[in-house]
Amino acid sequence: MTTIPSRRRTAAAALLAALLAAPAGGHAAGQGFLETVHRHLTRTTTVTANGDLNPYAIVVAPVSAGKIRAGDVLVDNFNNVSNLQGTGGTIIVYDPSSHRTTLLASLPQHLPQCPGGIGLGTAMTMLRSGWIIVGSTPSTDGTTATKGPGCLLVLDAEGRLAAAWSGPDINDPWGNMAVVDRGDTATLFISMAGFDLPGPGVTDPKTGLPVTIAKAAVLRLTLSIPEGRPPAITGRTVIADGFGQRADKDVFLIGPTGLALGANDTLYVSDAVGNRIMAIPAASTRSGSAGTGTMVTQDGLLKRPLAMCLTPAGHLLVTNAKNGQVVEIDPASGRQLYAQWIDANQAQSPPGNGDLFGIAMAPDGRSFYYVEDDVNTLAEATP
């Protein structure tokens, strides 16, 4: 696999990138993370030798195990060589110290243990025990018309499949996972956005858009992790439901995508259909669903919020689907602090529209990784 050296953006894109860290609503400087970020560097291509493309999930390895070293960046692909969504099955590993990129896993598109097959999405994590858990949101024609409910796949640190989890509460694992990892046990939070979802041709007669169904949910899984053996599910609880989900011919589906566990055991959820960030209280301990929770913020700088992560100060960084910006939010106050252009590709309108997806903080707490779907690359934003 080739590695693309770091590069600066084109002059046209740089014009928009000059708006970096522009504060929202005239807020004073000195209150956010994005104002410290000034450089955007391409780290590697995410296209694999078999032609898989469309990078979605980003995970920074917490430990060294197998083929992976602590601090390595894992990225999966949602599309195959035919560019059909829900058909990609590869995970790459980028080593920030050597700038080397290698293939970790290549899964077959048709896997009997996973209902509907393989299409690796944004739900992925690596545990301290070295196990990797990744969600499959599969299709055969690149649309939800042929989607399956999918599954969660357990891989070892050599990229070998060890288990597949499915069931009535798992239907198109869609959002990036929030995780509490205790070593021998763990808690996963994963959004599910495929319940009763039709193909994109089924439209709402009032809007002409694909019909929206309020059935997307957040599932909490508790795991036991025996030494030397794959994790096993010990508990399954739906802690939030009623979020909007709908099919989309361009982006497969739209549903709750970003998950981040903040202070006071509050789980933050990016509700893409509602263009808002929601909060689910007592996420690790609640025995039932909080519905859609309480609203943190809506609209403003948010343009269909997608993946989400937490800064060291507890602020949320949220990628937009409808432009190339990342938005910083103080969840305690609900204030939208900044929007920064991280993909200013003017081939789209607005610039960067549809280019962003996954996001993850770097170990130094001063940088973050993101993927650019338009050019199939992993990038890093740094001071």
Buried (B, 14 or more C-beta within 10 A) or exposed (E): BEBBEEEEBEEEBEBBBEEBBBBBEEBEEEBBBBBBBEEBBBBBBBBBEBBBBBBBBBBBBBBEBBBBBEBBBBBBBBBBBEEBBBBBBBBBBBBBEEEEBBBBBBBEBEBEEBBBBBBBBBBBBBBBBBBBBBBBBBBBBBBBBBBBBBBBBBBBBEBEBEBBBBEEBBBBBBBBBBBBBEEEBBBBBBBBBBBEBBBBEBBEEEEEEBBBBEBBBBBBBBBEBEEEEBBEBEEBBBBBBBBBBBBBBEBBBBBBBBBBBBEEBBBBBBBBBBBBBBBBBEBBEBEEBBEBBEEBBBEBBBBBBBBBBBBEEEBBBBBBBBBBBBBBBBBEEBBBBBBBBBBBBBEBEBBBBBBBBBBBBBEEEBBBBBBBBBBBBBBBBBE
